[in-house]
């Protein structure tokens, strides 16, 4: 369990004085909740097995956005449903776009459904002016002069938005959220920073434990449903060799499905992973003639309770699912 730093707060401080924070998806909400624990609770938009790729705001959620002091989301590419609501927010709300925030390392989106072996260590940190994204044998090159500014009209389509699947990015996200909260709520700044220290230690301990849990199978190839896991792959030196679809809002065609079936056979991939946000029938049809096993990965933690422990639980659940299926 995440343990909040022990500071005495005045009676009613949590209810009356806490900043109103809205987070888009569960892993980001969890990090914010851990930083805010003992002061207040952030609101979560995308709940349960819903996907940010296909989500639509409810009226109550639109109202929460309008009343927010701070809105935290990943990027316009991941949460396209937020583009118009964020553009119409009142001037009092601060918006933290994590894909463009300090300290976040990004990876280029991979092209096609089948990939070659990984060459890890090519993450693009946002404080590094020299970018090069040639690590996955792309069909198209990415320009080195990509400008990471904060213009709302700026789009970074080549960046993989699933940044939270890296524990190091999780720590950077925690630091960015802490600084935003300290700025809008200086009264509790020391409290947020004490909670940050506890959370960073928990993420480090979780990663160390997960490295041991996956070590025996980390070189075994596997296929994922959509390309949401390369940050996890880089963090734990895993060997995904393809995805059924690059983006879950795109239905794969017959050629893609044939290519993935051939990739399973040629690579010796023993596992193909479905996701709870999407129907498993497609995965079942692909593995029918291959002998591969079906597992489940979930970058959003559909079956994990929202709250300060959810982020590390999501990392653990995915590593355990990989280890279980790949061990056979």
C-alpha positions in Angstrom: 0.0 0.0 0.0 1.1 3.6 -0.7 1.7 5.4 2.6 1.2 9.1 2.6 3.7 11.4 4.3 2.6 12.2 7.8 1.8 15.9 8.1 -0.9 17.4 10.3 -3.6 19.2 8.3 -6.2 21.6 9.7 -9.6 20.2 10.2 -11.5 20.2 6.9 -8.4 21.1 4.9 -8.7 18.1 2.6 -12.3 18.9 1.6 -12.0 22.7 1.5 -8.5 23.5 0.3 -7.5 20.7 -2.1 -7.0 21.7 -5.7 -9.5 20.3 -8.1 -7.5 17.9 -10.3 -8.7 15.8 -13.3 -6.7 13.0 -14.8 -7.5 11.3 -18.0 -6.5 7.6 -17.5 -6.1 5.4 -14.5 -2.2 5.1 -14.4 -1.9 8.9 -14.6 -4.7 9.3 -12.0 -2.9 6.9 -9.7 0.3 8.9 -9.8 -1.6 12.1 -9.1 -3.6 10.3 -6.3 -0.3 9.2 -4.7 1.1 12.7 -4.7 -2.2 14.2 -3.4 -2.8 11.5 -0.7 -3.8 13.2 2.5 -4.7 16.4 0.8 -7.4 15.5 -1.8 -8.4 13.1 -4.5 -8.2 13.7 -8.3 -11.1 12.8 -10.6 -10.6 10.1 -13.2 -12.2 10.3 -16.6 -11.6 7.0 -18.4 -12.8 4.3 -16.1 -13.2 0.5 -16.2 -12.5 -1.2 -19.5 -13.1 1.9 -21.6 -10.3 3.0 -24.0 -9.1 6.5 -24.4 -8.8 5.9 -28.1 -12.6 5.6 -28.5 -13.9 7.5 -25.4 -16.6 10.1 -25.2 -17.1 12.5 -22.3 -20.2 12.3 -20.1 -21.8 15.6 -19.1 -20.6 15.2 -15.5 -17.1 14.7 -16.7 -17.3 17.8 -18.9 -18.4 19.7 -15.9 -15.5 18.4 -13.8 -13.1 19.6 -16.5 -14.7 23.1 -16.5 -14.2 23.3 -12.7 -10.7 22.0 -12.6 -7.6 23.8 -11.3 -5.4 21.2 -13.1 -6.1 18.8 -15.9 -3.5 16.1 -16.5 -3.4 14.0 -19.7 -0.9 12.3 -22.0 -1.3 13.8 -25.5 -3.8 14.7 -28.2 -2.8 11.4 -29.9 -3.9 9.2 -27.0 -6.9 11.2 -25.7 -8.3 12.8 -28.9 -11.7 13.1 -27.1 -10.2 15.8 -24.9 -9.1 18.1 -27.8 -12.2 20.2 -28.0 -13.0 20.3 -24.2 -9.5 21.4 -23.4 -9.6 24.2 -25.9 -12.7 25.6 -24.2 -11.5 25.4 -20.6 -11.7 28.5 -18.5 -8.5 30.5 -18.2 -8.0 29.5 -14.6 -7.3 25.8 -15.4 -3.7 24.6 -15.9 -3.2 21.8 -18.4 -0.3 19.4 -18.1 0.4 17.5 -21.3 2.7 14.8 -20.1 4.1 13.7 -23.5 5.6 17.2 -23.7 6.6 17.5 -20.0 10.1 17.8 -18.5 12.1 14.6 -18.1 9.8 12.3 -20.2 11.6 10.0 -22.6 9.7 9.2 -25.8 10.0 6.5 -28.4 8.9 6.8 -32.1 5.8 4.9 -33.2 6.8 1.7 -34.9 5.7 1.1 -38.5 3.9 -2.0 -39.7 2.8 -5.0 -37.6 5.9 -7.0 -37.4 9.2 -5.8 -36.0 12.8 -6.9 -35.8 14.8 -7.4 -32.6 15.0 -4.3 -30.3 18.0 -2.1 -29.9 17.3 -0.6 -26.5 18.5 2.7 -25.1 17.3 5.0 -27.9 14.7 6.9 -25.9 14.3 10.6 -26.8 14.4 12.7 -23.6 12.8 16.1 -23.9 15.9 17.8 -22.7 18.0 16.3 -25.5 18.2 18.2 -28.7 19.6 15.4 -30.7 16.9 12.9 -31.7 17.3 9.8 -33.8 14.6 7.2 -34.1 16.0 4.5 -36.3 15.9 1.7 -33.7 13.0 -0.3 -35.1 13.9 -0.5 -38.8 11.1 1.9 -39.8 9.8 2.2 -43.3 9.7 5.9 -43.0 12.4 8.2 -41.5 11.7 10.7 -38.7 13.3 14.1 -39.0 15.9 15.0 -36.4 14.7 18.6 -36.2 11.4 17.7 -34.4 10.5 20.7 -32.2 9.0 19.9 -28.8 7.2 23.1 -28.1 3.9 23.5 -26.2 1.8 25.1 -29.0 -1.7 23.5 -28.8 -1.6 23.2 -32.5 1.7 21.2 -32.4 1.3 17.6 -33.1 3.8 14.8 -32.5 2.3 11.9 -34.4 5.5 10.0 -34.5 5.7 9.8 -30.7 4.4 6.7 -29.0 2.0 8.1 -26.3 2.1 5.1 -23.9 4.8 6.8 -21.9 3.7 5.6 -18.5 4.6 2.0 -19.3 8.2 2.9 -18.5 8.9 3.1 -14.7 11.4 5.9 -15.3 8.8 7.9 -17.1 6.4 7.1 -14.3 8.9 8.8 -11.9 9.2 11.8 -14.3 5.4 12.1 -14.4 5.3 12.1 -10.6 7.9 14.9 -10.5 6.0 16.9 -13.1 2.7 16.5 -11.3 4.3 17.4 -7.9 5.7 20.7 -9.3 2.4 21.6 -10.9 0.5 20.9 -7.6 3.1 22.8 -5.6 2.7 25.8 -7.8 -1.1 26.0 -7.7 -1.3 24.9 -4.0 1.9 26.2 -2.3 0.3 25.6 1.1 0.7 21.9 0.7 3.9 21.9 -1.4 6.0 20.2 1.3 3.4 17.6 1.7 3.3 16.8 -2.1 7.1 16.6 -2.2 7.2 14.2 0.8 4.6 12.0 -1.0 6.8 12.2 -4.1 9.8 10.9 -2.3 7.8 7.9 -1.0 6.3 7.2 -4.5 9.7 7.3 -6.2 11.0 4.8 -3.7 8.0 2.5 -4.3 8.4 2.7 -8.1 12.1 1.8 -7.8 11.4 -1.1 -5.5 8.7 -2.4 -7.8 10.9 -2.3 -10.9 13.7 -4.2 -9.1 11.2 -6.9 -8.1 9.7 -7.1 -11.6 13.2 -7.4 -13.2 13.7 -10.6 -11.2 10.2 -11.9 -11.9 10.6 -11.6 -15.7 14.3 -12.5 -16.1 13.8 -16.1 -17.0 11.7 -15.4 -20.1 12.6 -11.9 -21.2 14.3 -13.1 -24.4 11.2 -15.1 -25.6 9.3 -13.5 -28.5 5.6 -12.6 -28.3 2.9 -10.7 -30.1 0.7 -7.9 -28.6 -2.8 -6.8 -29.6 -1.8 -3.2 -30.2 1.5 -1.4 -30.0 1.2 -0.1 -26.4 4.1 -1.8 -24.7 7.4 -0.7 -26.2 8.2 1.4 -23.1 7.7 -1.7 -21.0 9.9 -3.7 -23.5 12.7 -1.2 -23.3 12.5 -1.0 -19.5 12.7 -4.8 -19.0 14.5 -5.8 -22.2 11.6 -7.8 -23.6 11.2 -9.1 -27.1 7.8 -8.3 -28.7 8.0 -9.0 -32.4 4.7 -7.6 -33.7 1.3 -6.2 -33.0 -2.1 -7.2 -34.5 -2.9 -3.5 -34.9 -0.8 -0.4 -34.6 -3.8 1.5 -33.1 -6.9 -0.1 -31.7 -9.2 2.2 -33.7 -7.9 0.7 -36.9 -9.3 -2.7 -37.9 -6.5 -4.9 -39.3 -6.9 -6.1 -42.9 -6.5 -9.6 -44.2 -2.8 -8.9 -45.2 -1.9 -7.7 -41.7 -3.5 -10.8 -40.2 -1.7 -13.1 -42.6 1.6 -11.3 -41.8 1.1 -11.7 -38.1 0.3 -15.4 -38.4 3.5 -15.8 -40.4 5.5 -13.8 -37.9 4.2 -16.0 -35.1 5.5 -19.1 -37.0 8.8 -17.6 -38.1 9.8 -16.1 -34.8 8.6 -18.9 -32.6 6.4 -16.6 -30.6 4.6 -18.7 -28.0 2.2 -16.1 -26.8 -0.2 -13.6 -28.4 -1.7 -11.1 -25.9 -5.3 -9.7 -26.0 -6.5 -6.7 -24.1 -9.7 -6.4 -22.0 -10.8 -3.2 -23.8 -11.3 -5.1 -27.0 -13.1 -8.3 -28.1 -10.8 -11.4 -28.0 -12.3 -13.1 -31.1 -9.6 -11.6 -33.4 -6.8 -12.9 -31.3 -8.4 -16.3 -31.1 -8.7 -16.6 -34.8 -5.0 -15.6 -35.3 -3.6 -18.2 -33.0 -5.9 -21.0 -34.2 -3.4 -22.5 -36.6 -0.2 -21.5 -34.8 -0.2 -23.3 -31.5 0.5 -20.1 -29.6 -1.1 -19.4 -26.2 -3.3 -16.4 -25.5 -2.6 -14.1 -22.6 -3.9 -10.7 -21.6 -2.0 -7.4 -21.2 -3.6 -4.2 -20.2 -1.8 -0.8 -20.2 -4.8 0.8 -18.4 -5.5 -1.6 -15.6 -9.2 -2.2 -16.3 -9.6 -4.7 -13.5 -7.4 -2.7 -11.0 -9.0 -0.4 -8.5 -8.3 3.3 -9.1 -6.1 4.9 -6.5 -2.6 5.6 -5.4 -1.5 1.9 -5.7 -2.9 1.4 -9.2 0.2 2.5 -11.1 2.6 0.0 -9.7 -0.1 -2.6 -9.7 -0.5 -2.1 -13.5 3.2 -2.6 -14.1 3.1 -5.7 -11.9 0.1 -7.2 -13.6 1.5 -6.8 -17.0 4.9 -8.3 -16.1 3.2 -11.2 -14.3 1.0 -11.8 -17.3 4.0 -11.9 -19.6 6.0 -14.2 -17.3 3.0 -16.6 -16.8 2.3 -17.0 -20.5 5.9 -17.1 -21.7 6.8 -19.7 -19.1 4.0 -21.9 -20.5 
